[in-house]
Amino acid sequence: MSADAAPTQTGVIHDLGYQRYTGDRYGRAAIVRTLTGYSLRSAFGLGRGARAKIVPVGAFALICLPAVINAFIVARGGTRAFPYDTYSYPVRAVALTIFLAAQAPELVSRDLRHRVLPLYFARPLRPADYPLAKLAALITACLIMLDVPLLLLYVGTIVGVHGPGAVWHQTTLLLSGLALGLLWSVVLATIALAIASFSGRRAFAAGGVAGLFFLTFVLSEVLSTIAPRAAGLVSPFALLDGVRMWLGSANPGPLAAPGGSWGTGYAVLLLALVAAGLAALVARYRAVAS
């Protein structure tokens, strides 16, 4: 073959039928919204099999049970059986412990175990966006768990009251209970998600969340008979109840009403727990993204 002969063309381009994406391209805010919505659905097992719904549905049914009992009491001519702001404290604590121990790992442990976080961070998503979206979803899920029973309690109560004044009184009491539910949701969801984010194994993450909430709850119950005010410094549940009384609630709880420096100490410790949980979450995912 001569030196100036044309080279043989051997390359072949195959058209596999792929098309370019020509639709709208959404940015970081849309990704965060989508991730939050997907995580909220996952918290209740929506879009998954029946087994994934057993724990969240069971915990929700448990926490709604006192409201259902109240409806029967009102129907028989009785009055509201449970205050809005102290709505069955032991049932709340048990149901939230079960829910968070099962669903906080569901939101974060699988992505850690399967090492798919680099795929998230390859998008226009900052390392802090992922845990904050998961936290927003878990807070919303806890808020549903805590405040829906209060709404049921409210509806069951106003059926048996008469006059706009009585209805308005029940409404003001309900609003304070709903606000307290938001406080519970923020504190407990932050602590649970921070613990769960440090393990890719669901069993370990669930054990860490359940162990912290359950053991500290039992310890605070024991201390409440010996040193009621100090018991509030041990458990997140007792700490939340101490802050409730410090804010002015007159309904009795498991603790003695904190006064002076005790109440201030409860509030400061509560803020410190939330800040520490947020800092741990952000630091954890910055380390994963690096």
Beta strands, then each sheet from edge to edge (+ up, - down):
end
